[in-house]
C-alpha cells in the first residue's frame, strides 16, 4: 500500500514538473538585470532577405543602449550575438513564441514591456495573427509604441506594422493568381494588429520585387476599397535587402542594397473587383524611392525617387513609366 502511494506521488510530481516547462523559449545575453534608458520613437520597416545593419543600428541608437528584445514564432537566437556585437546593449534577448500558450504566458508580456527596443523577426505572419494578436503580448507591444520605444520588423514582422496586414491565413498569395481573381481564398486581410502613428490606412508588403508581389499588393488595395474597409488606402512595399527608417514626423529614409521602397496610393475605387473576374483598377499613383532617397508618409511626397502611375485592366498591369514596379 505504501509503495503504491509513493509511486502515485512520484508520478504526480513528474507530471507537474513536466507541465511546468514554459511553452516559450528565452535566450538572453549581456546583463541579466534590466535597465531603464531614455528612448526615442522610430520604426524600421525591413523588406526581408539579408539583415540590414543600418536598420538595426537605427533601433539601437534610439534605444539608449537599453534592453533589446527580439520576437519570433519559429526562429532561434541568431540575432542576439549579431545585435550585441554591433550595438553593445545592456542586454539582447530573443523570445520564441510558437503558439497561443506561449503568447499568453505572463513572462512574455512582462519581458516585452521592459524592452528599450523591439524587433519582430520574419516567418509566417499567420502565426502572429492567430496566436499573438489575441494575447496580452500584443498589448505589451502597443505599450512600447505608445511610450516611444523604437520598433522594427522584417518580412512577416513588417507585415503586421501597418493598420492593415496580409494575414496569410490560407498560405501566401501570388500576383498572377490574385489578379485573375481578387477574391481568391488566399487573399486574407487583417486589421489593427498595432496602431503606429502615420501608418494608418496603410498595408505593407515585403520581398517585393524579388518575389513579384506587385500584383497582389494592388489586389490588397482594391479589396480594402471594394469591401469598404477604408475610404483611403495606401501601401508601402519594401524589396529584399532594403529598409525604410521612419522618424516620428513620418519621414522615411531608405537604406540597403535592394531596389528600395515603393509607395502606392489609389486615386479611385477599382472598376471591377469581384469574385472570379480579373481585376480592373486604374489611376494608382506610385513613388519609387531607391536607397538613400527619402519619403514623407504624412505629405506623401518623396525626394530622390521617381513618380508614375499604374493601371490594371483585365488583370494586366501597365505603367506610365514603362516599368511595372
C-alpha positions as CSV (number, residue, x, y, z in Angstrom):
1,X,0.0,0.0,0.0
2,X,2.8,2.4,0.9
3,X,4.7,1.5,-2.2
4,X,1.7,2.3,-4.4
5,X,1.1,5.6,-2.7
6,X,4.8,6.5,-3.1
7,X,4.6,5.6,-6.8
8,X,1.5,7.8,-7.3
9,X,3.1,10.7,-5.6
10,X,6.3,10.4,-7.7
11,X,4.2,10.1,-10.9
12,X,2.2,13.2,-9.9
13,X,5.4,15.2,-9.2
14,X,6.9,14.1,-12.5
15,X,3.8,15.2,-14.4
16,X,3.7,18.5,-12.6
17,X,7.4,19.1,-13.3
18,X,6.9,18.3,-17.0
19,X,3.9,20.6,-17.2
20,X,5.8,23.5,-15.6
21,X,8.1,23.8,-18.6
22,X,7.2,27.0,-20.4
23,X,5.8,26.9,-23.9
24,X,8.1,29.8,-24.9
25,X,11.9,29.7,-25.3
26,X,14.1,32.5,-24.0
27,X,17.7,33.3,-24.7
28,X,19.4,36.3,-23.2
29,X,23.0,37.7,-23.4
30,X,24.6,40.7,-21.7
31,X,23.4,41.8,-18.3
32,X,20.8,39.7,-16.5
33,X,19.5,42.8,-14.9
34,X,17.2,45.2,-16.7
35,X,18.0,48.9,-17.0
36,X,15.8,51.9,-17.9
37,X,17.1,54.2,-20.6
38,X,15.7,57.2,-22.4
39,X,14.3,56.1,-25.8
40,X,13.3,57.9,-29.0
41,X,10.5,56.7,-31.2
42,X,11.4,55.3,-34.6
43,X,10.3,52.4,-36.9
44,X,12.5,50.2,-39.0
45,X,10.5,48.7,-41.9
46,X,12.6,45.9,-43.4
47,X,11.8,44.0,-46.6
48,X,13.4,40.7,-45.7
49,X,16.4,38.9,-47.1
50,X,19.8,39.5,-45.6
51,X,19.8,41.7,-42.4
52,X,20.3,45.4,-42.8
53,X,23.0,46.7,-40.4
54,X,21.8,50.4,-40.7
55,X,18.3,49.4,-39.7
56,X,19.4,47.6,-36.6
57,X,21.8,50.5,-35.8
58,X,18.9,52.8,-36.1
59,X,16.9,50.9,-33.5
60,X,19.9,50.6,-31.2
61,X,20.7,54.3,-31.3
62,X,17.1,55.1,-30.4
63,X,17.1,52.6,-27.5
64,X,19.7,54.5,-25.4
65,X,21.7,51.3,-25.0
66,X,18.9,49.5,-23.0
67,X,17.4,46.0,-23.3
68,X,16.8,44.9,-26.9
69,X,14.1,42.2,-27.3
70,X,13.5,40.1,-30.5
71,X,10.3,38.2,-31.0
72,X,10.0,35.1,-33.2
73,X,7.5,32.3,-33.7
74,X,9.8,29.9,-35.4
75,X,13.4,31.1,-35.3
76,X,16.2,30.8,-32.8
77,X,18.6,33.2,-31.1
78,X,20.9,34.1,-34.0
79,X,20.0,37.8,-33.6
80,X,21.4,38.0,-30.1
81,X,25.1,37.9,-31.0
82,X,24.6,39.9,-34.2
83,X,22.9,42.8,-32.4
84,X,25.2,42.8,-29.3
85,X,28.4,42.9,-31.3
86,X,27.1,45.8,-33.4
87,X,25.4,47.8,-30.6
88,X,26.7,46.9,-27.1
89,X,23.2,46.9,-25.5
90,X,22.7,46.3,-21.8
91,X,21.2,43.0,-22.9
92,X,19.8,41.3,-26.0
93,X,17.1,38.7,-25.7
94,X,15.1,36.5,-28.0
95,X,11.7,35.1,-27.1
96,X,10.3,32.3,-29.3
97,X,6.5,32.3,-29.1
98,X,5.2,29.5,-31.3
99,X,1.7,29.0,-30.0
100,X,-1.2,30.5,-28.0
101,X,0.0,29.0,-24.8
102,X,3.4,30.8,-25.1
103,X,1.8,34.0,-26.2
104,X,-0.4,34.0,-23.1
105,X,2.4,33.3,-20.7
106,X,2.7,36.4,-18.3
107,X,6.5,36.3,-18.7
108,X,6.3,37.1,-22.4
109,X,4.3,40.3,-22.0
110,X,6.3,41.3,-18.9
111,X,9.6,40.9,-20.8
112,X,8.3,42.9,-23.8
113,X,7.2,45.8,-21.6
114,X,10.7,46.1,-20.1
115,X,12.4,46.5,-23.6
116,X,14.0,49.7,-24.8
117,X,14.0,48.3,-28.4
118,X,11.9,45.7,-30.1
119,X,12.4,43.7,-33.3
120,X,9.8,41.4,-34.8
121,X,11.5,38.7,-37.0
122,X,10.3,37.1,-40.1
123,X,8.5,33.8,-40.6
124,X,4.8,33.1,-41.1
125,X,2.6,36.1,-40.1
126,X,-0.4,33.9,-39.8
127,X,1.1,32.7,-36.5
128,X,1.3,36.2,-35.3
129,X,-2.3,36.9,-36.2
130,X,-3.6,33.6,-34.8
131,X,-1.5,33.4,-31.6
132,X,-0.1,36.8,-30.8
133,X,-2.9,39.1,-31.7
134,X,-5.5,37.7,-29.2
135,X,-2.9,37.6,-26.4
136,X,-1.6,40.0,-23.7
137,X,1.7,40.3,-25.6
138,X,0.0,42.4,-28.3
139,X,-1.0,45.0,-25.7
140,X,2.6,44.9,-24.4
141,X,4.0,45.7,-27.8
142,X,1.5,48.5,-28.2
143,X,2.6,49.9,-24.8
144,X,6.1,50.2,-26.1
145,X,4.9,52.0,-29.2
146,X,2.8,54.4,-27.1
147,X,5.7,55.3,-24.9
148,X,8.2,56.0,-27.7
149,X,10.3,52.8,-27.8
150,X,11.8,52.1,-31.2
151,X,10.3,49.1,-33.0
152,X,11.2,47.3,-36.2
153,X,10.2,44.3,-38.2
154,X,11.3,42.3,-41.2
155,X,9.3,40.2,-43.7
156,X,6.4,38.8,-41.6
157,X,7.4,41.2,-38.8
158,X,6.9,44.2,-41.2
159,X,3.6,42.8,-42.4
160,X,1.9,43.5,-39.1
161,X,3.2,47.1,-38.6
162,X,0.5,48.8,-40.8
163,X,-3.1,49.3,-39.9
164,X,-3.9,46.6,-42.4
165,X,-1.9,43.5,-43.0
166,X,-1.8,40.5,-45.3
167,X,-2.6,37.7,-42.8
168,X,-1.5,34.7,-44.9
169,X,-4.2,32.6,-43.1
170,X,-4.6,30.4,-46.2
171,X,-1.0,30.3,-47.3
172,X,0.7,33.0,-49.3
173,X,-1.0,35.0,-52.1
174,X,0.5,35.1,-55.6
175,X,0.2,38.0,-58.0
176,X,-0.7,36.1,-61.1
177,X,-3.5,34.2,-59.4
178,X,-5.0,37.0,-57.4
179,X,-5.0,39.4,-60.4
180,X,-7.2,36.9,-62.1
181,X,-9.5,36.6,-59.1
182,X,-9.2,39.2,-56.3
183,X,-11.4,37.1,-54.1
184,X,-9.2,34.1,-54.2
185,X,-9.2,32.4,-50.8
186,X,-5.5,33.3,-50.3
187,X,-6.3,37.0,-50.0
188,X,-6.8,37.3,-46.3
189,X,-6.5,40.8,-44.8
190,X,-6.3,41.6,-41.1
191,X,-6.6,44.9,-39.4
192,X,-5.4,46.7,-36.2
193,X,-2.7,44.4,-35.0
194,X,-0.9,47.5,-33.9
195,X,-1.5,51.3,-34.0
196,X,1.5,53.2,-35.2
197,X,1.3,56.9,-35.9
198,X,1.4,57.7,-39.7
199,X,0.8,54.1,-40.7
200,X,-2.9,54.4,-40.5
201,X,-4.8,53.4,-43.7
202,X,-1.7,51.6,-44.8
203,X,-0.8,48.0,-45.7
204,X,2.7,46.8,-46.2
205,X,4.3,44.2,-48.4
206,X,7.8,42.5,-48.3
207,X,10.3,40.7,-50.5
208,X,8.6,42.8,-53.1
209,X,10.3,42.8,-56.5
210,X,12.3,39.7,-55.7
211,X,9.1,37.7,-55.3
212,X,7.0,39.5,-57.9
213,X,4.5,40.9,-55.4
214,X,3.2,44.0,-57.2
215,X,0.0,42.3,-58.4
216,X,-1.0,41.0,-55.1
217,X,-0.3,44.4,-53.4
218,X,-2.7,46.1,-55.9
219,X,-5.2,43.4,-55.2
220,X,-4.9,44.1,-51.4
221,X,-5.6,47.8,-52.1
222,X,-8.5,47.0,-54.3
223,X,-10.1,44.6,-51.9
224,X,-9.8,47.1,-49.0
225,X,-11.6,49.7,-51.0
226,X,-14.1,47.4,-52.6
227,X,-15.1,45.8,-49.2
228,X,-15.5,49.2,-47.6
229,X,-12.8,48.7,-45.0
230,X,-11.3,52.1,-45.8
231,X,-12.2,55.1,-48.0
232,X,-8.5,55.9,-48.5
233,X,-5.7,53.3,-48.5
234,X,-2.0,53.2,-49.2
235,X,0.7,50.6,-49.5
236,X,4.4,50.7,-48.5
237,X,6.3,47.8,-50.2
238,X,9.9,47.0,-49.5
239,X,12.1,44.9,-51.6
240,X,14.5,42.4,-50.1
241,X,17.7,43.9,-48.7
242,X,16.0,47.3,-48.4
243,X,14.6,49.1,-45.3
244,X,12.7,52.3,-44.7
245,X,13.6,54.0,-41.4
246,X,10.7,56.2,-40.2
247,X,11.1,59.1,-37.8
248,X,8.3,60.4,-35.6
249,X,7.4,63.1,-38.2
250,X,6.7,60.5,-40.8
251,X,9.9,60.9,-42.8
252,X,11.4,57.7,-44.1
253,X,15.0,57.2,-45.2
254,X,15.5,54.2,-47.5
255,X,18.7,52.1,-46.9
256,X,20.2,48.9,-48.1
257,X,21.2,47.1,-51.3
258,X,17.8,46.1,-52.7
259,X,15.7,48.1,-55.2
260,X,14.3,50.3,-52.4
261,X,10.8,51.2,-51.3
262,X,7.6,51.6,-53.3
263,X,4.7,53.8,-52.2
264,X,1.2,53.2,-53.7
265,X,-1.9,55.4,-53.4
266,X,-5.0,54.6,-55.4
267,X,-7.0,57.7,-56.6
268,X,-10.3,55.9,-57.2
269,X,-12.0,52.7,-56.3
270,X,-11.5,49.7,-58.5
271,X,-13.7,49.5,-61.6
272,X,-14.0,45.7,-61.5
273,X,-13.2,43.8,-58.3
274,X,-15.4,40.8,-57.8
275,X,-15.3,37.0,-57.4
276,X,-14.0,35.1,-60.4
277,X,-13.3,38.2,-62.6
278,X,-9.9,39.7,-63.4
279,X,-9.1,43.0,-61.6
280,X,-9.6,46.3,-63.3
281,X,-8.2,49.1,-61.2
282,X,-6.8,52.4,-62.7
283,X,-5.2,55.6,-61.6
284,X,-2.8,54.2,-58.9
285,X,-0.1,56.8,-58.0
286,X,3.3,55.4,-57.3
287,X,6.5,56.8,-55.9
288,X,9.6,54.6,-56.0
289,X,12.4,55.5,-53.6
290,X,15.8,53.9,-54.2
291,X,18.3,53.5,-51.5
292,X,19.4,56.9,-49.9
293,X,16.2,58.6,-51.0
294,X,13.5,59.8,-48.6
295,X,9.7,59.8,-48.4
296,X,7.3,61.5,-46.0
297,X,4.2,59.5,-45.4
298,X,2.3,62.5,-43.9
299,X,2.7,64.7,-47.0
300,X,3.0,61.6,-49.2
301,X,5.9,63.1,-51.1
302,X,9.4,61.9,-51.8
303,X,12.9,63.1,-52.8
304,X,15.5,61.2,-54.8
305,X,13.0,58.9,-56.5
306,X,10.5,58.8,-59.3
307,X,6.7,59.2,-59.7
308,X,4.5,57.4,-62.1
309,X,1.0,55.8,-62.5
310,X,-0.1,52.2,-62.7
311,X,-3.3,50.8,-64.3
312,X,-4.7,47.3,-64.1
313,X,-7.1,46.2,-66.9
314,X,-8.4,42.7,-67.0
315,X,-5.7,41.6,-64.6
316,X,-2.8,43.1,-66.7
317,X,-0.7,45.8,-65.2
318,X,0.6,48.7,-67.3
319,X,2.7,51.7,-66.2
320,X,3.2,55.3,-67.3
321,X,7.0,54.8,-66.8
322,X,7.3,51.6,-68.8
323,X,8.3,49.8,-65.6
324,X,5.7,47.6,-63.9
325,X,7.0,48.3,-60.5
